[in-house]
Amino acid sequence: MFAITFAAVLWGTTGVAVAYLDDLTSLTATTIGFYRLLISAVALLAVTAVRGRTGALIRITREAPGRVILTGVGLGAYQALYFVAVVTAGVGVATVVSLGVAPVVTTAWESIRHRRRPGLRTVTTVVAALVGLALISAAAPAQAGPRPLAGLLAAIASGTVYAISTLLSRDLSQRTDAMTLTTTTSIVGALALLPIAYTQGLAFPVGVATAGLLTYTGVVTTAMAYAMFYAGLRTVPGSVAAVVTLLEPLTAAVLAVAILGEPLPGLTIAGGVLLLAAVAALYYRPRTYRPVSVLS
């Protein structure tokens, strides 16, 4: 739980970094996403080579090539779809729908898989988290998109792909270590976003600030964050992970106030309290899952 919480907080810092990159460069959000995954892949490949773990990359790719490819493509796809939703429907709709769909999909899938209805505690926790997310997003500056229906569909697709990616990566996290999984999915995700990033333009003015921000998004908010996320998925159900990662927009909202000087509306405070209460309930719920041993 702590690992996934930490990952969500790191993801929440991405918004501030992207805001500064937007001022310094003409890179699109999708191209920044490509560089995030590319830098993550390069950094993790270097660490893997030093540790002599390249054999683990080959093994997991041979054992589950379909899941590795789908998880990596999903990693890049849900980011691209989310950015499409932001442009066509606005930030509020994109955030609420794309992030809100994931806990619902994962909870429904786990209920179907285990052939039992989700308990009242689970339903209450998910609903409280989603209401908190909606309040935080409602407090953001209004931004109506030019094609709301297309944006809505893109947001639904983004959330669904994220949920599927989470469920697939949970299975993979039980077969290999978190660093190996993060390395392989970063490589596949970068390759998946490359055609889109290439058409939108890869060039940017090289400077200390730009390089530092891109390195931060790649190493900290991607390599480190996803390694923590995949490590947490070894023992935490996907539905729980999907709720905990809703701390990402809360972190982004707090940082926007602290660093970018944005106002702190009452809706943001109320939504943050609900989200934190939902996550706290997950921390103190009875543990019915057990750790799974991971292959060395």
Sequence and secondary structure as in RCSB ss.txt:
>XXXX:A:sequence
MFAITFAAVLWGTTGVAVAYLDDLTSLTATTIGFYRLLISAVALLAVTAVRGRTGALIRITREAPGRVILTGVGL
GAYQALYFVAVVTAGVGVATVVSLGVAPVVTTAWESIRHRRRPGLRTVTTVVAALVGLALISAAAPAQAGPRPLA
GLLAAIASGTVYAISTLLSRDLSQRTDAMTLTTTTSIVGALALLPIAYTQGLAFPVGVATAGLLTYTGVVTTAMA
YAMFYAGLRTVPGSVAAVVTLLEPLTAAVLAVAILGEPLPGLTIAGGVLLLAAVAALYYRPRTYRPVSVLS
>XXXX:A:secstr
 HHHHHHHHHHHTHHHHHHHHHHH    HHHHHHHHHHHHHHHHHHHHHHHT HHHHHHHHHH HHHHHHHHHHH
HHHHHHHHHHHHHH HHHHHHHHHHHHHHHHHHHHHHHHTS   HHHHHHHHHHHHHHHHHHHTS     S HHH
HHHHHHHHHHHHHHHHHHHHHHHTTS HHHHHHHHHHHHHHHHHHHHHHH       HHHHHHHHHHHIIIIIIH
HHHHHHHTTTS HHHHHHHTTHHHHHHHHHHHHTS     HHHHHHHHHHHHHHHHHHTS           
